[in-house]
Amino acid sequence: MKELKKRWGIESNFQLTIIFIVFAITGSASAWLSKPFCYWLGISKEDLGLWFTPIRLILIFPLYQVLLVLIGFLFGQFKFFWGFEKKMLKRMGLGFLFKK
């Protein structure tokens, strides 16, 4: 755990625990919300067959990113998760979204 805390710039075990809780809640919430989100978009397993799961995962990804920052904010960890998001999106080649 020391290496993870050092890598993420975290000083306390309490903050690390909160961060793990935020990741868990966000993952569960995005999985739970994916069904009504796909329904709202008119995407069904009957229409897409084997492509339903990959398309659903692609659609859930932006929802997960938004939820991660929002739930992180609610738990008082906005700074950590905003930095985490920016770093991840830069690695994905989307760093231009954060340039002024």
Biopython code that builds the backbone (N, CA, C, O; Angstrom):
import numpy as np
from Bio.PDB.StructureBuilder import StructureBuilder

atoms = [
    (1, "MET", "N", (0.811, -1.194, 0.000)),
    (1, "MET", "CA", (0.000, 0.000, 0.000)),
    (1, "MET", "C", (0.859, 1.265, 0.000)),
    (1, "MET", "O", (0.440, 2.307, -0.503)),
    (2, "LYS", "N", (2.057, 1.165, 0.565)),
    (2, "LYS", "CA", (2.927, 2.335, 0.603)),
    (2, "LYS", "C", (3.245, 2.839, -0.796)),
    (2, "LYS", "O", (3.263, 4.044, -1.047)),
    (3, "GLU", "N", (3.499, 1.894, -1.709)),
    (3, "GLU", "CA", (3.844, 2.282, -3.081)),
    (3, "GLU", "C", (2.666, 2.964, -3.764)),
    (3, "GLU", "O", (2.850, 3.942, -4.489)),
    (4, "LEU", "N", (1.466, 2.459, -3.541)),
    (4, "LEU", "CA", (0.277, 3.047, -4.136)),
    (4, "LEU", "C", (0.023, 4.441, -3.580)),
    (4, "LEU", "O", (-0.299, 5.363, -4.329)),
    (5, "LYS", "N", (0.169, 4.594, -2.273)),
    (5, "LYS", "CA", (-0.016, 5.907, -1.659)),
    (5, "LYS", "C", (1.011, 6.903, -2.185)),
    (5, "LYS", "O", (0.690, 8.064, -2.440)),
    (6, "LYS", "N", (2.233, 6.446, -2.343)),
    (6, "LYS", "CA", (3.286, 7.317, -2.872)),
    (6, "LYS", "C", (2.992, 7.696, -4.324)),
    (6, "LYS", "O", (3.119, 8.859, -4.707)),
    (7, "ARG", "N", (2.602, 6.714, -5.119)),
    (7, "ARG", "CA", (2.307, 6.948, -6.539)),
    (7, "ARG", "C", (1.153, 7.932, -6.723)),
    (7, "ARG", "O", (1.187, 8.785, -7.611)),
    (8, "TRP", "N", (0.142, 7.804, -5.883)),
    (8, "TRP", "CA", (-1.030, 8.675, -5.998)),
    (8, "TRP", "C", (-0.894, 9.959, -5.185)),
    (8, "TRP", "O", (-1.766, 10.825, -5.264)),
    (9, "GLY", "N", (0.154, 10.101, -4.423)),
    (9, "GLY", "CA", (0.351, 11.305, -3.618)),
    (9, "GLY", "C", (-0.606, 11.388, -2.441)),
    (9, "GLY", "O", (-1.091, 12.465, -2.093)),
    (10, "ILE", "N", (-0.868, 10.255, -1.842)),
    (10, "ILE", "CA", (-1.801, 10.169, -0.712)),
    (10, "ILE", "C", (-0.995, 9.953, 0.561)),
    (10, "ILE", "O", (-0.020, 9.202, 0.580)),
    (11, "GLU", "N", (-1.423, 10.628, 1.624)),
    (11, "GLU", "CA", (-0.674, 10.522, 2.868)),
    (11, "GLU", "C", (-1.316, 9.596, 3.897)),
    (11, "GLU", "O", (-0.611, 8.994, 4.706)),
    (12, "SER", "N", (-2.636, 9.473, 3.878)),
    (12, "SER", "CA", (-3.283, 8.702, 4.944)),
    (12, "SER", "C", (-4.004, 7.471, 4.402)),
    (12, "SER", "O", (-4.438, 7.431, 3.251)),
    (13, "ASN", "N", (-4.112, 6.486, 5.261)),
    (13, "ASN", "CA", (-4.873, 5.282, 4.921)),
    (13, "ASN", "C", (-6.356, 5.598, 4.789)),
    (13, "ASN", "O", (-7.065, 4.960, 4.011)),
    (14, "PHE", "N", (-6.821, 6.580, 5.548)),
    (14, "PHE", "CA", (-8.227, 6.976, 5.468)),
    (14, "PHE", "C", (-8.560, 7.496, 4.079)),
    (14, "PHE", "O", (-9.582, 7.117, 3.506)),
    (15, "GLN", "N", (-7.710, 8.360, 3.529)),
    (15, "GLN", "CA", (-7.947, 8.884, 2.189)),
    (15, "GLN", "C", (-7.902, 7.758, 1.157)),
    (15, "GLN", "O", (-8.705, 7.744, 0.224)),
    (16, "LEU", "N", (-6.986, 6.830, 1.313)),
    (16, "LEU", "CA", (-6.900, 5.693, 0.405)),
    (16, "LEU", "C", (-8.179, 4.856, 0.465)),
    (16, "LEU", "O", (-8.675, 4.397, -0.564)),
    (17, "THR", "N", (-8.703, 4.664, 1.660)),
    (17, "THR", "CA", (-9.948, 3.922, 1.828)),
    (17, "THR", "C", (-11.102, 4.635, 1.139)),
    (17, "THR", "O", (-11.912, 3.998, 0.466)),
    (18, "ILE", "N", (-11.181, 5.941, 1.299)),
    (18, "ILE", "CA", (-12.234, 6.734, 0.645)),
    (18, "ILE", "C", (-12.117, 6.593, -0.868)),
    (18, "ILE", "O", (-13.127, 6.429, -1.551)),
    (19, "ILE", "N", (-10.921, 6.654, -1.390)),
    (19, "ILE", "CA", (-10.703, 6.543, -2.835)),
    (19, "ILE", "C", (-11.151, 5.166, -3.340)),
    (19, "ILE", "O", (-11.786, 5.072, -4.391)),
    (20, "PHE", "N", (-10.830, 4.113, -2.610)),
    (20, "PHE", "CA", (-11.276, 2.771, -2.995)),
    (20, "PHE", "C", (-12.805, 2.680, -2.969)),
    (20, "PHE", "O", (-13.406, 2.055, -3.842)),
    (21, "ILE", "N", (-13.426, 3.298, -1.974)),
    (21, "ILE", "CA", (-14.889, 3.296, -1.875)),
    (21, "ILE", "C", (-15.491, 4.024, -3.074)),
    (21, "ILE", "O", (-16.480, 3.564, -3.644)),
    (22, "VAL", "N", (-14.905, 5.152, -3.458)),
    (22, "VAL", "CA", (-15.406, 5.906, -4.612)),
    (22, "VAL", "C", (-15.299, 5.057, -5.878)),
    (22, "VAL", "O", (-16.242, 5.015, -6.668)),
    (23, "PHE", "N", (-14.169, 4.383, -6.082)),
    (23, "PHE", "CA", (-14.032, 3.505, -7.250)),
    (23, "PHE", "C", (-15.099, 2.411, -7.241)),
    (23, "PHE", "O", (-15.686, 2.112, -8.280)),
    (24, "ALA", "N", (-15.350, 1.818, -6.085)),
    (24, "ALA", "CA", (-16.342, 0.743, -5.986)),
    (24, "ALA", "C", (-17.749, 1.247, -6.287)),
    (24, "ALA", "O", (-18.490, 0.621, -7.045)),
    (25, "ILE", "N", (-18.111, 2.368, -5.698)),
    (25, "ILE", "CA", (-19.445, 2.929, -5.928)),
    (25, "ILE", "C", (-19.613, 3.328, -7.385)),
    (25, "ILE", "O", (-20.663, 3.087, -7.980)),
    (26, "THR", "N", (-18.588, 3.934, -7.957)),
    (26, "THR", "CA", (-18.670, 4.373, -9.348)),
    (26, "THR", "C", (-18.824, 3.189, -10.298)),
    (26, "THR", "O", (-19.639, 3.238, -11.219)),
    (27, "GLY", "N", (-18.059, 2.140, -10.084)),
    (27, "GLY", "CA", (-18.175, 0.956, -10.931)),
    (27, "GLY", "C", (-19.555, 0.324, -10.840)),
    (27, "GLY", "O", (-20.145, -0.047, -11.855)),
    (28, "SER", "N", (-20.058, 0.205, -9.635)),
    (28, "SER", "CA", (-21.390, -0.375, -9.445)),
    (28, "SER", "C", (-22.469, 0.512, -10.047)),
    (28, "SER", "O", (-23.388, 0.023, -10.704)),
    (29, "ALA", "N", (-22.355, 1.812, -9.823)),
    (29, "ALA", "CA", (-23.363, 2.750, -10.336)),
    (29, "ALA", "C", (-23.373, 2.783, -11.863)),
    (29, "ALA", "O", (-24.442, 2.814, -12.473)),
    (30, "SER", "N", (-22.210, 2.778, -12.474)),
    (30, "SER", "CA", (-22.176, 2.819, -13.938)),
    (30, "SER", "C", (-22.736, 1.533, -14.531)),
    (30, "SER", "O", (-23.419, 1.579, -15.554)),
    (31, "ALA", "N", (-22.466, 0.392, -13.916)),
    (31, "ALA", "CA", (-23.031, -0.876, -14.388)),
    (31, "ALA", "C", (-24.547, -0.876, -14.208)),
    (31, "ALA", "O", (-25.283, -1.338, -15.080)),
    (32, "TRP", "N", (-25.002, -0.363, -13.087)),
    (32, "TRP", "CA", (-26.436, -0.316, -12.803)),
    (32, "TRP", "C", (-27.157, 0.647, -13.746)),
    (32, "TRP", "O", (-28.267, 0.358, -14.194)),
    (33, "LEU", "N", (-26.535, 1.787, -14.049)),
    (33, "LEU", "CA", (-27.152, 2.785, -14.922)),
    (33, "LEU", "C", (-27.043, 2.449, -16.407)),
    (33, "LEU", "O", (-27.722, 3.065, -17.228)),
    (34, "SER", "N", (-26.210, 1.496, -16.756)),
    (34, "SER", "CA", (-26.008, 1.192, -18.170)),
    (34, "SER", "C", (-27.270, 0.644, -18.833)),
    (34, "SER", "O", (-27.524, 0.929, -20.003)),
    (35, "LYS", "N", (-28.052, -0.129, -18.111)),
    (35, "LYS", "CA", (-29.268, -0.694, -18.700)),
    (35, "LYS", "C", (-30.275, 0.393, -19.065)),
    (35, "LYS", "O", (-30.725, 0.434, -20.210)),
    (36, "PRO", "N", (-30.649, 1.285, -18.125)),
    (36, "PRO", "CA", (-31.590, 2.333, -18.526)),
    (36, "PRO", "C", (-30.994, 3.305, -19.553)),
    (36, "PRO", "O", (-31.726, 3.869, -20.367)),
    (37, "PHE", "N", (-29.680, 3.499, -19.518)),
    (37, "PHE", "CA", (-29.030, 4.380, -20.486)),
    (37, "PHE", "C", (-29.151, 3.794, -21.895)),
    (37, "PHE", "O", (-29.472, 4.513, -22.842)),
    (38, "CYS", "N", (-28.900, 2.513, -22.029)),
    (38, "CYS", "CA", (-29.043, 1.853, -23.343)),
    (38, "CYS", "C", (-30.502, 1.848, -23.779)),
    (38, "CYS", "O", (-30.798, 2.044, -24.957)),
    (39, "TYR", "N", (-31.408, 1.628, -22.844)),
    (39, "TYR", "CA", (-32.833, 1.664, -23.167)),
    (39, "TYR", "C", (-33.233, 3.043, -23.677)),
    (39, "TYR", "O", (-33.973, 3.165, -24.653)),
    (40, "TRP", "N", (-32.735, 4.082, -23.005)),
    (40, "TRP", "CA", (-33.030, 5.464, -23.391)),
    (40, "TRP", "C", (-32.515, 5.762, -24.805)),
    (40, "TRP", "O", (-33.147, 6.501, -25.560)),
    (41, "LEU", "N", (-31.360, 5.179, -25.153)),
    (41, "LEU", "CA", (-30.798, 5.368, -26.491)),
    (41, "LEU", "C", (-31.419, 4.432, -27.535)),
    (41, "LEU", "O", (-31.130, 4.551, -28.726)),
    (42, "GLY", "N", (-32.259, 3.515, -27.094)),
    (42, "GLY", "CA", (-32.906, 2.594, -28.016)),
    (42, "GLY", "C", (-32.021, 1.440, -28.442)),
    (42, "GLY", "O", (-32.219, 0.860, -29.510)),
    (43, "ILE", "N", (-31.049, 1.106, -27.612)),
    (43, "ILE", "CA", (-30.122, 0.021, -27.923)),
    (43, "ILE", "C", (-30.567, -1.225, -27.164)),
    (43, "ILE", "O", (-30.718, -1.198, -25.943)),
    (44, "SER", "N", (-30.777, -2.316, -27.900)),
    (44, "SER", "CA", (-31.202, -3.550, -27.242)),
    (44, "SER", "C", (-30.368, -4.728, -27.734)),
    (44, "SER", "O", (-29.776, -4.697, -28.813)),
    (45, "LYS", "N", (-30.344, -5.754, -26.911)),
    (45, "LYS", "CA", (-29.589, -6.959, -27.243)),
    (45, "LYS", "C", (-30.197, -7.661, -28.456)),
    (45, "LYS", "O", (-29.482, -8.264, -29.256)),
    (46, "GLU", "N", (-31.505, -7.579, -28.583)),
    (46, "GLU", "CA", (-32.182, -8.218, -29.716)),
    (46, "GLU", "C", (-31.769, -7.583, -31.045)),
    (46, "GLU", "O", (-31.656, -8.275, -32.056)),
    (47, "ASP", "N", (-31.546, -6.271, -31.043)),
    (47, "ASP", "CA", (-31.176, -5.566, -32.270)),
    (47, "ASP", "C", (-29.707, -5.769, -32.641)),
    (47, "ASP", "O", (-29.375, -5.877, -33.822)),
    (48, "LEU", "N", (-28.835, -5.820, -31.647)),
    (48, "LEU", "CA", (-27.394, -5.840, -31.909)),
    (48, "LEU", "C", (-26.734, -7.211, -31.772)),
    (48, "LEU", "O", (-25.621, -7.413, -32.258)),
    (49, "GLY", "N", (-27.400, -8.135, -31.127)),
    (49, "GLY", "CA", (-26.833, -9.473, -30.964)),
    (49, "GLY", "C", (-25.526, -9.459, -30.193)),
    (49, "GLY", "O", (-25.462, -8.928, -29.084)),
    (50, "LEU", "N", (-24.482, -10.040, -30.775)),
    (50, "LEU", "CA", (-23.178, -10.129, -30.116)),
    (50, "LEU", "C", (-22.510, -8.776, -29.936)),
    (50, "LEU", "O", (-21.620, -8.636, -29.098)),
    (51, "TRP", "N", (-22.917, -7.791, -30.699)),
    (51, "TRP", "CA", (-22.309, -6.458, -30.610)),
    (51, "TRP", "C", (-22.850, -5.648, -29.440)),
    (51, "TRP", "O", (-22.320, -4.583, -29.126)),
    (52, "PHE", "N", (-23.889, -6.138, -28.799)),
    (52, "PHE", "CA", (-24.516, -5.374, -27.719)),
    (52, "PHE", "C", (-23.545, -5.086, -26.576)),
    (52, "PHE", "O", (-23.442, -3.946, -26.122)),
    (53, "THR", "N", (-22.835, -6.109, -26.109)),
    (53, "THR", "CA", (-21.930, -5.914, -24.967)),
    (53, "THR", "C", (-20.783, -4.964, -25.286)),
    (53, "THR", "O", (-20.535, -4.059, -24.489)),
    (54, "PRO", "N", (-20.065, -5.111, -26.405)),
    (54, "PRO", "CA", (-18.993, -4.146, -26.682)),
    (54, "PRO", "C", (-19.507, -2.709, -26.849)),
    (54, "PRO", "O", (-18.871, -1.761, -26.388)),
    (55, "ILE", "N", (-20.650, -2.556, -27.505)),
    (55, "ILE", "CA", (-21.206, -1.211, -27.678)),
    (55, "ILE", "C", (-21.651, -0.644, -26.338)),
    (55, "ILE", "O", (-21.462, 0.543, -26.072)),
    (56, "ARG", "N", (-22.236, -1.478, -25.500)),
    (56, "ARG", "CA", (-22.651, -1.031, -24.165)),
    (56, "ARG", "C", (-21.444, -0.577, -23.345)),
    (56, "ARG", "O", (-21.514, 0.440, -22.654)),
    (57, "LEU", "N", (-20.348, -1.313, -23.413)),
    (57, "LEU", "CA", (-19.137, -0.927, -22.685)),
    (57, "LEU", "C", (-18.571, 0.392, -23.195)),
    (57, "LEU", "O", (-18.118, 1.222, -22.407)),
    (58, "ILE", "N", (-18.597, 0.584, -24.500)),
    (58, "ILE", "CA", (-18.113, 1.844, -25.076)),
    (58, "ILE", "C", (-18.992, 3.015, -24.632)),
    (58, "ILE", "O", (-18.487, 4.104, -24.358)),
    (59, "LEU", "N", (-20.295, 2.792, -24.560)),
    (59, "LEU", "CA", (-21.209, 3.849, -24.125)),
    (59, "LEU", "C", (-21.092, 4.133, -22.629)),
    (59, "LEU", "O", (-21.290, 5.267, -22.192)),
    (60, "ILE", "N", (-20.774, 3.112, -21.853)),
    (60, "ILE", "CA", (-20.671, 3.282, -20.404)),
    (60, "ILE", "C", (-19.411, 4.061, -20.024)),
    (60, "ILE", "O", (-19.390, 4.742, -18.998)),
    (61, "PHE", "N", (-18.378, 3.966, -20.830)),
    (61, "PHE", "CA", (-17.099, 4.591, -20.493)),
    (61, "PHE", "C", (-17.235, 6.083, -20.155)),
    (61, "PHE", "O", (-16.757, 6.496, -19.098)),
    (62, "PRO", "N", (-17.868, 6.915, -21.009)),
    (62, "PRO", "CA", (-17.994, 8.334, -20.632)),
    (62, "PRO", "C", (-18.867, 8.530, -19.392)),
    (62, "PRO", "O", (-18.619, 9.431, -18.590)),
    (63, "LEU", "N", (-19.882, 7.690, -19.237)),
    (63, "LEU", "CA", (-20.728, 7.767, -18.049)),
    (63, "LEU", "C", (-19.901, 7.488, -16.794)),
    (63, "LEU", "O", (-20.057, 8.164, -15.777)),
    (64, "TYR", "N", (-19.036, 6.505, -16.871)),
    (64, "TYR", "CA", (-18.158, 6.164, -15.746)),
    (64, "TYR", "C", (-17.247, 7.341, -15.388)),
    (64, "TYR", "O", (-17.054, 7.650, -14.212)),
    (65, "GLN", "N", (-16.693, 7.987, -16.406)),
    (65, "GLN", "CA", (-15.771, 9.102, -16.163)),
    (65, "GLN", "C", (-16.464, 10.248, -15.429)),
    (65, "GLN", "O", (-15.911, 10.824, -14.492)),
    (66, "VAL", "N", (-17.675, 10.567, -15.866)),
    (66, "VAL", "CA", (-18.439, 11.643, -15.220)),
    (66, "VAL", "C", (-18.799, 11.249, -13.798)),
    (66, "VAL", "O", (-18.649, 12.045, -12.871)),
    (67, "LEU", "N", (-19.271, 10.025, -13.626)),
    (67, "LEU", "CA", (-19.631, 9.563, -12.284)),
    (67, "LEU", "C", (-18.437, 9.534, -11.344)),
    (67, "LEU", "O", (-18.574, 9.834, -10.158)),
    (68, "LEU", "N", (-17.274, 9.177, -11.857)),
    (68, "LEU", "CA", (-16.082, 9.106, -11.012)),
    (68, "LEU", "C", (-15.757, 10.465, -10.407)),
    (68, "LEU", "O", (-15.472, 10.565, -9.213)),
    (69, "VAL", "N", (-15.800, 11.499, -11.216)),
    (69, "VAL", "CA", (-15.510, 12.844, -10.706)),
    (69, "VAL", "C", (-16.638, 13.321, -9.791)),
    (69, "VAL", "O", (-16.376, 13.925, -8.751)),
    (70, "LEU", "N", (-17.884, 13.054, -10.169)),
    (70, "LEU", "CA", (-19.025, 13.488, -9.358)),
    (70, "LEU", "C", (-19.044, 12.806, -7.991)),
    (70, "LEU", "O", (-19.202, 13.471, -6.967)),
    (71, "ILE", "N", (-18.886, 11.506, -7.972)),
    (71, "ILE", "CA", (-18.898, 10.776, -6.697)),
    (71, "ILE", "C", (-17.645, 11.113, -5.887)),
    (71, "ILE", "O", (-17.703, 11.194, -4.660)),
    (72, "GLY", "N", (-16.524, 11.307, -6.561)),
    (72, "GLY", "CA", (-15.316, 11.758, -5.870)),
    (72, "GLY", "C", (-15.532, 13.102, -5.197)),
    (72, "GLY", "O", (-15.063, 13.327, -4.081)),
    (73, "PHE", "N", (-16.245, 13.999, -5.877)),
    (73, "PHE", "CA", (-16.581, 15.305, -5.298)),
    (73, "PHE", "C", (-17.449, 15.135, -4.054)),
    (73, "PHE", "O", (-17.215, 15.783, -3.033)),
    (74, "LEU", "N", (-18.449, 14.265, -4.144)),
    (74, "LEU", "CA", (-19.346, 14.047, -3.007)),
    (74, "LEU", "C", (-18.611, 13.488, -1.787)),
    (74, "LEU", "O", (-19.026, 13.714, -0.651)),
    (75, "PHE", "N", (-17.529, 12.764, -2.025)),
    (75, "PHE", "CA", (-16.736, 12.203, -0.933)),
    (75, "PHE", "C", (-15.546, 13.093, -0.559)),
    (75, "PHE", "O", (-14.684, 12.685, 0.220)),
    (76, "GLY", "N", (-15.500, 14.305, -1.114)),
    (76, "GLY", "CA", (-14.442, 15.245, -0.766)),
    (76, "GLY", "C", (-13.104, 14.961, -1.427)),
    (76, "GLY", "O", (-12.068, 15.405, -0.933)),
    (77, "GLN", "N", (-13.106, 14.236, -2.525)),
    (77, "GLN", "CA", (-11.862, 13.856, -3.200)),
    (77, "GLN", "C", (-11.830, 14.361, -4.648)),
    (77, "GLN", "O", (-11.241, 13.725, -5.523)),
    (78, "PHE", "N", (-12.469, 15.508, -4.886)),
    (78, "PHE", "CA", (-12.534, 16.041, -6.250)),
    (78, "PHE", "C", (-11.152, 16.264, -6.832)),
    (78, "PHE", "O", (-10.900, 15.883, -7.975)),
    (79, "LYS", "N", (-10.252, 16.869, -6.077)),
    (79, "LYS", "CA", (-8.915, 17.177, -6.579)),
    (79, "LYS", "C", (-8.202, 15.908, -7.057)),
    (79, "LYS", "O", (-7.594, 15.901, -8.128)),
    (80, "PHE", "N", (-8.277, 14.854, -6.274)),
    (80, "PHE", "CA", (-7.629, 13.593, -6.659)),
    (80, "PHE", "C", (-8.224, 13.041, -7.942)),
    (80, "PHE", "O", (-7.494, 12.701, -8.874)),
    (81, "PHE", "N", (-9.563, 12.949, -7.996)),
    (81, "PHE", "CA", (-10.201, 12.313, -9.146)),
    (81, "PHE", "C", (-10.159, 13.188, -10.394)),
    (81, "PHE", "O", (-10.127, 12.663, -11.507)),
    (82, "TRP", "N", (-10.157, 14.497, -10.234)),
    (82, "TRP", "CA", (-10.015, 15.364, -11.408)),
    (82, "TRP", "C", (-8.617, 15.191, -12.006)),
    (82, "TRP", "O", (-8.467, 15.105, -13.225)),
    (83, "GLY", "N", (-7.613, 15.142, -11.160)),
    (83, "GLY", "CA", (-6.255, 14.883, -11.634)),
    (83, "GLY", "C", (-6.128, 13.504, -12.256)),
    (83, "GLY", "O", (-5.447, 13.334, -13.267)),
    (84, "PHE", "N", (-6.784, 12.519, -11.655)),
    (84, "PHE", "CA", (-6.783, 11.153, -12.161)),
    (84, "PHE", "C", (-7.399, 11.103, -13.557)),
    (84, "PHE", "O", (-6.862, 10.449, -14.450)),
    (85, "GLU", "N", (-8.516, 11.787, -13.745)),
    (85, "GLU", "CA", (-9.202, 11.833, -15.049)),
    (85, "GLU", "C", (-8.331, 12.504, -16.108)),
    (85, "GLU", "O", (-8.178, 11.994, -17.218)),
    (86, "LYS", "N", (-7.773, 13.639, -15.754)),
    (86, "LYS", "CA", (-6.941, 14.359, -16.725)),
    (86, "LYS", "C", (-5.755, 13.503, -17.157)),
    (86, "LYS", "O", (-5.427, 13.449, -18.343)),
    (87, "LYS", "N", (-5.124, 12.849, -16.221)),
    (87, "LYS", "CA", (-3.969, 12.002, -16.532)),
    (87, "LYS", "C", (-4.378, 10.843, -17.435)),
    (87, "LYS", "O", (-3.679, 10.525, -18.397)),
    (88, "MET", "N", (-5.502, 10.219, -17.128)),
    (88, "MET", "CA", (-5.960, 9.086, -17.928)),
    (88, "MET", "C", (-6.343, 9.524, -19.345)),
    (88, "MET", "O", (-5.989, 8.856, -20.316)),
    (89, "LEU", "N", (-7.053, 10.626, -19.465)),
    (89, "LEU", "CA", (-7.470, 11.092, -20.786)),
    (89, "LEU", "C", (-6.284, 11.558, -21.618)),
    (89, "LEU", "O", (-6.283, 11.411, -22.840)),
    (90, "LYS", "N", (-5.276, 12.120, -20.961)),
    (90, "LYS", "CA", (-4.057, 12.493, -21.696)),
    (90, "LYS", "C", (-3.372, 11.250, -22.240)),
    (90, "LYS", "O", (-2.876, 11.262, -23.367)),
    (91, "ARG", "N", (-3.338, 10.184, -21.460)),
    (91, "ARG", "CA", (-2.727, 8.930, -21.920)),
    (91, "ARG", "C", (-3.498, 8.308, -23.078)),
    (91, "ARG", "O", (-2.938, 7.559, -23.879)),
    (92, "MET", "N", (-4.780, 8.623, -23.159)),
    (92, "MET", "CA", (-5.607, 8.103, -24.241)),
    (92, "MET", "C", (-5.560, 9.003, -25.477)),
    (92, "MET", "O", (-6.238, 8.737, -26.470)),
    (93, "GLY", "N", (-4.757, 10.069, -25.413)),
    (93, "GLY", "CA", (-4.623, 10.975, -26.543)),
    (93, "GLY", "C", (-5.669, 12.063, -26.567)),
    (93, "GLY", "O", (-5.841, 12.730, -27.587)),
    (94, "LEU", "N", (-6.376, 12.261, -25.460)),
    (94, "LEU", "CA", (-7.401, 13.289, -25.395)),
    (94, "LEU", "C", (-6.971, 14.476, -24.518)),
    (94, "LEU", "O", (-7.807, 15.194, -23.970)),
    (95, "GLY", "N", (-5.664, 14.661, -24.401)),
    (95, "GLY", "CA", (-5.135, 15.747, -23.576)),
    (95, "GLY", "C", (-5.498, 17.123, -24.094)),
    (95, "GLY", "O", (-5.476, 18.094, -23.338)),
    (96, "PHE", "N", (-5.835, 17.222, -25.380)),
    (96, "PHE", "CA", (-6.186, 18.510, -25.961)),
    (96, "PHE", "C", (-7.452, 19.087, -25.317)),
    (96, "PHE", "O", (-7.716, 20.284, -25.438)),
    (97, "LEU", "N", (-8.225, 18.254, -24.644)),
    (97, "LEU", "CA", (-9.437, 18.738, -23.993)),
    (97, "LEU", "C", (-9.128, 19.643, -22.803)),
    (97, "LEU", "O", (-9.995, 20.395, -22.358)),
    (98, "PHE", "N", (-7.913, 19.580, -22.288)),
    (98, "PHE", "CA", (-7.551, 20.335, -21.091)),
    (98, "PHE", "C", (-6.603, 21.485, -21.353)),
    (98, "PHE", "O", (-6.196, 22.167, -20.412)),
    (99, "LYS", "N", (-6.244, 21.718, -22.586)),
    (99, "LYS", "CA", (-5.342, 22.827, -22.900)),
    (99, "LYS", "C", (-6.134, 24.099, -23.024)),
    (99, "LYS", "O", (-7.265, 24.105, -23.509)),
    (100, "LYS", "N", (-5.529, 25.170, -22.580)),
    (100, "LYS", "CA", (-6.184, 26.488, -22.648)),
    (100, "LYS", "C", (-5.862, 27.179, -23.938)),
    (100, "LYS", "O", (-6.324, 28.296, -24.172)),
]
sb = StructureBuilder()
sb.init_structure("model")
sb.init_model(0)
sb.init_chain("A")
sb.init_seg("    ")
for serial, (resi, resn, name, xyz) in enumerate(atoms, 1):
    if name == "N":
        sb.init_residue(resn, " ", resi, " ")
    sb.init_atom(name, np.array(xyz, "f"), 0.0, 1.0, " ", f" {name:<3s}", serial, name[0])
structure = sb.get_structure()
